[in-house]
């Protein structure tokens, strides 16, 4: 075995021993992995071991909110500021009183060569969504929601509607169309096993054997008690070959690497 291979073996053995007493549920809820999605993803497929947060089980898909506009073709796609406009008397509506924005309603008119706000009003019956994304299964105040949904995100950054029902946040789907594959490159660093991942973003397997052999000597030194100034250290159990489980949406070991 080469010296570099020794480093990799020491590193993996150290973390396998250190995490031997850790429960499976704790391993799957580790939020500290830098390689996982940075979005708030609570109680969905892809977090907390793949719980479905109030759905009937498994992966369910919602249709993306329809974007309907009755504006003339010459209206801007987005609400304009007090800038130059194309034709006198042109009126354009921008209604953001819908999931997920819950902004306001605006009617702007082209007056004297520039856009002027004719009507601006707050949304009626808009939900008082919490500042932090809701957690599926967590408590909520149904009286403040007016039967409207607040936004929750999964590991793929899909915008999911979460409803407050009987004082508890529930979701009706775990993904939003379109759900096409993206297949980005593998994460830069080996992800923590059990941490959230988006199966649409990665290829079937990610092989980190070369990284662990050639790029983590300092980390291995730290694992054996040596000094190190390495910019990366594992925050939990890792493996040389991993894949993103398409059912639970978490990183797991794989035997698919050559």
C-alpha positions in Angstrom: 0.0 0.0 0.0 1.4 3.4 -0.9 1.9 6.1 1.7 -0.9 8.2 0.1 -3.2 5.2 0.4 -2.3 4.9 4.0 -3.4 8.4 4.6 -6.8 7.7 3.1 -7.3 4.5 5.0 -6.4 6.2 8.3 -8.8 9.0 7.6 -11.8 6.7 6.8 -11.0 4.3 9.7 -10.8 7.2 12.1 -14.2 8.5 11.2 -15.8 5.1 11.0 -14.6 4.5 14.6 -15.6 7.9 15.8 -19.1 7.6 14.5 -19.7 4.0 15.4 -21.8 5.0 18.3 -23.8 7.6 16.5 -27.4 6.6 15.8 -28.7 6.4 12.2 -31.1 9.2 12.8 -28.4 11.6 14.0 -26.2 10.7 11.0 -29.0 11.5 8.6 -29.8 14.9 10.2 -26.3 16.3 10.2 -26.8 19.8 8.8 -23.1 20.8 8.8 -21.9 19.4 5.5 -20.7 22.2 3.2 -21.3 20.2 0.1 -25.0 19.8 0.7 -27.7 22.3 -0.5 -27.5 25.7 1.3 -31.3 26.1 1.1 -33.6 25.6 4.0 -35.0 22.1 3.5 -37.0 20.8 6.4 -39.1 17.7 6.7 -39.0 16.8 3.0 -37.6 14.1 0.8 -33.9 14.9 1.0 -33.8 15.8 4.7 -34.3 14.1 8.0 -33.8 10.7 6.5 -36.3 11.2 3.8 -39.5 12.0 5.7 -42.3 13.2 3.5 -43.7 15.9 5.9 -47.4 15.1 5.7 -47.7 13.6 2.3 -49.2 10.2 1.7 -45.7 8.6 1.4 -43.0 8.5 -1.3 -42.2 11.2 -3.8 -45.1 13.3 -5.1 -44.9 16.1 -7.7 -46.8 19.4 -7.8 -47.3 21.4 -11.0 -45.4 24.7 -11.0 -47.7 27.8 -10.3 -49.1 29.0 -13.6 -48.0 32.5 -14.7 -51.0 34.2 -16.2 -50.8 37.7 -17.6 -53.5 39.8 -19.4 -51.1 42.7 -20.2 -50.6 44.0 -23.7 -47.4 42.6 -25.4 -45.7 46.0 -25.0 -45.8 45.8 -21.2 -42.5 44.9 -19.5 -42.3 41.4 -18.1 -41.6 42.8 -14.6 -42.9 45.8 -12.6 -41.1 48.8 -14.0 -39.8 51.8 -12.0 -40.3 55.4 -13.0 -38.4 54.9 -16.3 -39.2 55.7 -19.9 -42.3 53.9 -21.3 -43.2 53.2 -25.0 -46.7 54.6 -25.5 -49.0 57.1 -23.8 -51.9 55.6 -21.9 -50.5 52.1 -21.8 -51.6 50.3 -18.6 -50.0 47.2 -17.1 -51.0 45.1 -14.2 -48.6 43.3 -11.8 -50.3 41.1 -9.3 -47.9 39.5 -6.8 -50.7 38.4 -4.5 -50.0 34.8 -5.0 -47.8 32.0 -3.8 -44.9 32.1 -3.3 -44.2 35.9 -3.3 -47.3 37.4 -1.5 -46.1 40.9 -2.5 -48.6 43.5 -3.6 -50.8 44.5 -6.6 -49.6 47.3 -8.9 -51.2 49.0 -11.9 -48.8 51.3 -13.7 -49.6 53.7 -16.6 -47.5 55.3 -19.2 -47.9 59.0 -18.5 -45.9 61.9 -20.0 -43.3 59.5 -21.3 -42.6 57.6 -18.0 -44.2 54.9 -15.9 -46.4 56.1 -13.1 -48.0 53.9 -10.4 -51.7 54.3 -10.6 -52.8 51.7 -8.1 -50.8 50.0 -5.3 -52.4 47.9 -2.7 -51.3 45.2 -0.3 -52.6 41.6 -0.7 -55.8 40.8 1.0 -55.9 37.5 3.0 -52.1 37.1 2.5 -50.6 34.6 5.0 -48.4 35.8 7.7 -45.5 33.5 6.8 -42.7 33.0 9.3 -39.3 34.6 8.5 -37.6 31.2 8.6 -39.0 28.6 6.2 -41.7 26.4 7.8 -40.8 23.0 9.1 -43.1 20.1 8.0 -44.7 18.8 11.1 -43.8 21.9 13.1 -46.4 24.1 14.9 -48.2 27.0 13.2 -51.0 29.4 13.8 -53.8 28.5 11.3 -55.6 31.8 12.0 -52.7 33.8 10.6 -52.5 31.8 7.3 -56.0 32.5 5.9 -55.9 29.1 4.2 -53.0 30.2 2.0 -49.6 28.4 1.7 -46.1 29.5 2.6 -43.0 28.6 0.8 -40.8 25.6 1.8 -37.8 24.3 -0.2 -36.5 20.8 -0.7 -32.9 19.7 -1.4 -33.4 20.5 -5.1 -34.4 24.1 -4.2 -38.0 23.5 -5.5 -40.6 25.9 -4.2 -43.2 23.9 -2.3 -46.5 25.1 -0.8 -46.8 24.4 2.9 -50.2 24.7 4.5 -51.0 25.1 8.2 -53.6 22.5 9.1 -54.9 21.9 12.6 -51.8 23.8 14.0 -49.2 21.8 12.0 -47.3 22.5 8.8 -48.1 20.0 6.0 -47.0 19.7 2.4 -48.9 18.0 -0.5 -45.9 17.2 -2.7 -42.1 16.7 -2.4 -41.1 18.0 -5.8 -42.2 20.7 -8.3 -42.3 20.3 -12.1 -40.2 20.3 -14.2 -38.1 17.5 -12.6 -35.6 17.0 -15.4 -32.1 15.8 -14.6 -29.3 18.3 -14.4 -26.4 16.1 -13.5 -23.8 18.6 -12.3 -20.3 17.6 -11.3 -19.8 15.8 -8.0 -19.3 17.9 -4.9 -15.8 19.3 -4.4 -15.4 17.5 -1.1 -16.8 14.1 0.1 -20.2 14.8 1.5 -21.3 13.7 5.0 -23.1 10.4 4.7 -26.8 10.9 5.5 -26.8 14.6 4.6 -29.3 16.0 2.1 -28.7 15.9 -1.6 -30.7 16.4 -4.9 -30.7 13.2 -7.0 -31.5 15.3 -10.1 -28.2 17.2 -9.7 -25.7 14.4 -9.7 -24.7 11.4 -11.7 -25.2 7.9 -10.4 -22.0 7.8 -8.3 -19.2 10.1 -7.1 -15.7 8.7 -6.6 -13.6 10.5 -4.1 -10.8 7.9 -3.8 -8.3 10.0 -5.7 -9.1 13.0 -3.6 -8.7 11.1 -0.4 -5.4 9.6 -1.6 -3.8 12.8 -3.1 -5.6 15.8 -1.6 -6.2 15.1 2.0 -2.8 14.2 3.6 -3.2 17.1 6.0 -6.6 15.9 7.0 -5.3 12.5 7.6 -2.5 14.0 9.7 -5.1 15.7 11.9 -7.0 12.5 12.3 -3.9 10.8 13.7 -3.1 13.7 16.1 -0.7 15.7 13.8 -0.9 19.4 13.2 -2.7 20.7 10.1 -3.9 23.9 8.4 -6.1 22.1 5.9 -9.1 24.2 4.7 -11.4 21.2 4.8 -12.2 18.6 7.4 -14.9 16.0 7.4 -17.8 16.9 9.7 -19.1 13.3 9.9 -18.8 9.9 8.3 -17.6 9.9 4.7 -16.8 7.3 2.1 -14.7 7.0 -1.1 -17.7 6.1 -3.3 -21.1 7.7 -2.7 -24.4 8.2 -4.5 -27.5 10.3 -3.9 -30.3 8.0 -2.9 -33.3 8.8 -5.3 -35.8 7.8 -2.6 -34.5 9.2 0.6 -32.5 12.1 -1.0 -29.4 11.6 1.2 -25.8 10.7 0.5 -25.0 7.0 1.0 -22.1 4.7 0.3 -22.1 3.0 -3.1 -20.2 0.1 -4.7 -20.7 1.5 -8.2 -17.2 3.2 -8.5 -14.7 1.3 -10.6 
